[in-house]
Amino acid sequence: MPRVITIGREFGSGGHEVGLRLAKKMGIPFYDKEILSLTAKNSRFAESYLEKMDEQKPSFLNVGSAGLMSGAGGTSSAQSAMNQFYNLSANDQIFLETSKVMQQLAEKGPCVIVGRCADYILRDLDPVNLFICADLPDRIARKLALEENKDMDEQAMEKKIRQTDKTRSKYYEYYSHEVWGAAENYHLCINTSVVGVDGAVEIIYKFVEEFRKKNLMPDLA
């Protein structure tokens, strides 16, 4: 049953906790912010910078024709690739580096990966792709319950939630060319306001058990 599972999530929906508990139940590794730590170890980017730039699309493109054409005039293919890499925006470079890390983790075996276009990046591995959402009042309450947000009021938290969702949406749609949160882009979407975090874990666990099983029963309808 275990396989690679990706989780997209609205901010404050409990998607991180769902993924963490699911991974524990299945006995497989879980990766969320850990992706940034691993990327920092394998790239020139500091972890603090990766956290700042996490799941953000470029505000403008700085890929010039010189970068794209750097293989001309006898430049080696390796040098051409390096020149092109450094002519990408910082966001694009980070996307490439985090993609590499996720691919390496997924190739090691089953795991749960949260966010960062994992469903798109790992599409060739046929992962189970999930999206976790929740009603806005519940998301506000969940975030305000955290000690780190004790000085925020409901209005400020709602603003933060909407902005974070907007940022994640633009990031996902920029790199995957798909609509973030649209049901047709995932295998299963769950509202934790309806079933709760533990209920979501149980539903997903059963769903993964049945994923890609052949249905040999005739359609009698």
KOLMARNU-987200 format. One line per field, with one value per residue (C-alpha): residue in one letter; x negated, y, z negated. Coordinates in steps of 0.25 Angstrom, whole numbers, plus 5000, padded with zeros to 4 digits. Layout:
<recs>
res <- A,...
px <- X,...
py <- Y,...
pz <- Z,...
</recs>
This chain:
<recs>
res <- M,P,R,V,I,T,I,G,R,E,F,G,S,G,G,H,E,V,G,L,R,L,A,K,K,M,G,I,P,F,Y,D,K,E,I,L,S,L,T,A,K,N,S,R,F,A,E,S,Y,L,E,K,M,D,E,Q,K,P,S,F,L,N,V,G,S,A,G,L,M,S,G,A,G,G,T,S,S,A,Q,S,A,M,N,Q,F,Y,N,L,S,A,N,D,Q,I,F,L,E,T,S,K,V,M,Q,Q,L,A,E,K,G,P,C,V,I,V,G,R,C,A,D,Y,I,L,R,D,L,D,P,V,N,L,F,I,C,A,D,L,P,D,R,I,A,R,K,L,A,L,E,E,N,K,D,M,D,E,Q,A,M,E,K,K,I,R,Q,T,D,K,T,R,S,K,Y,Y,E,Y,Y,S,H,E,V,W,G,A,A,E,N,Y,H,L,C,I,N,T,S,V,V,G,V,D,G,A,V,E,I,I,Y,K,F,V,E,E,F,R,K,K,N,L,M,P,D,L,A
px <- 5000,4989,4986,4982,4993,4994,5002,5006,5013,5020,5013,5019,5026,5018,5011,4997,5003,5011,4998,4990,5001,5003,4988,4987,4999,4993,4979,4973,4964,4971,4965,4970,4960,4950,4950,4943,4933,4929,4929,4920,4910,4909,4909,4903,4915,4916,4928,4933,4933,4941,4951,4953,4955,4963,4974,4973,4973,4963,4968,4961,4953,4938,4935,4929,4926,4911,4914,4922,4912,4900,4896,4893,4879,4872,4876,4877,4891,4887,4883,4896,4905,4897,4899,4914,4916,4910,4918,4931,4938,4935,4949,4946,4933,4940,4951,4941,4933,4945,4950,4937,4938,4952,4949,4938,4946,4958,4948,4943,4957,4971,4973,4982,4978,4986,4987,4977,4983,4979,4991,4986,4971,4973,4984,4976,4976,4991,4993,5006,5009,5018,5023,5027,5036,5045,5055,5049,5054,5048,5035,5034,5037,5027,5016,5020,5019,5004,4995,4987,5000,5004,5003,5012,5027,5036,5036,5021,5021,5031,5023,5010,5018,5023,5010,5003,5013,5011,4996,4997,5007,4999,4987,4994,5000,4987,4979,4990,4999,5011,5021,5017,5028,5037,5043,5039,5024,5024,5029,5036,5040,5044,5050,5045,5056,5065,5057,5046,5031,5032,5044,5036,5025,5034,5041,5027,5022,5033,5033,5018,5021,5031,5023,5021,5027,5034,5049,5053,5068,5077,5085,5099,5105
py <- 5000,5011,5020,5035,5044,5059,5069,5083,5091,5104,5112,5108,5096,5086,5080,5079,5072,5063,5059,5057,5048,5040,5038,5033,5024,5018,5017,5026,5038,5052,5065,5079,5090,5078,5081,5094,5089,5078,5088,5098,5086,5083,5097,5111,5116,5119,5112,5126,5131,5119,5121,5135,5131,5118,5116,5129,5131,5141,5156,5158,5149,5152,5141,5148,5144,5144,5133,5125,5126,5124,5111,5118,5121,5108,5109,5095,5089,5089,5103,5107,5100,5107,5121,5118,5114,5127,5135,5130,5137,5133,5127,5119,5114,5110,5103,5095,5092,5088,5079,5072,5069,5064,5055,5049,5047,5041,5031,5026,5020,5024,5037,5049,5062,5075,5087,5093,5087,5073,5067,5073,5071,5056,5053,5043,5034,5034,5039,5040,5055,5061,5075,5079,5091,5096,5107,5121,5123,5109,5113,5126,5119,5109,5119,5128,5116,5116,5123,5130,5137,5141,5156,5155,5158,5151,5162,5162,5146,5146,5156,5147,5134,5141,5146,5133,5125,5136,5134,5119,5119,5128,5119,5107,5112,5119,5106,5095,5103,5097,5103,5102,5095,5091,5077,5072,5074,5064,5050,5054,5067,5068,5079,5077,5086,5074,5062,5068,5065,5050,5048,5052,5043,5031,5035,5036,5024,5016,5023,5020,5005,5005,5015,5009,4996,4989,4988,4975,4976,4979,4992,4987,5001
pz <- 5000,4996,5008,5010,5005,5008,5000,5005,4994,4991,4980,4966,4971,4964,4976,4969,4957,4966,4974,4961,4955,4968,4969,4955,4957,4970,4964,4975,4975,4975,4982,4981,4976,4976,4991,4989,4979,4989,5000,4992,4990,5005,5011,5009,5002,4987,4980,4975,4989,4994,4983,4987,5002,4999,5009,5016,5031,5038,5037,5050,5060,5061,5071,5083,5097,5093,5083,5092,5103,5095,5102,5115,5119,5114,5099,5093,5090,5075,5076,5084,5073,5062,5069,5072,5057,5052,5061,5055,5044,5030,5029,5041,5036,5023,5030,5038,5025,5017,5028,5029,5014,5015,5026,5019,5006,5014,5022,5008,5005,5000,4993,4990,4996,4993,5003,5013,5025,5021,5029,5042,5039,5036,5046,5054,5041,5040,5026,5018,5019,5008,5005,4991,4989,4977,4975,4973,4958,4954,4961,4953,4940,4943,4945,4934,4924,4927,4917,4928,4932,4918,4922,4934,4935,4945,4955,4956,4957,4968,4976,4974,4978,4990,4994,4992,5000,5011,5011,5011,5022,5031,5028,5032,5044,5049,5049,5051,5061,5053,5044,5029,5021,5033,5030,5044,5041,5029,5026,5013,5007,4992,4983,4969,4964,4968,4964,4955,4956,4950,4959,4971,4968,4967,4980,4987,4981,4987,5000,5002,4999,5011,5020,5034,5031,5043,5041,5047,5044,5056,5057,5055,5057
</recs>
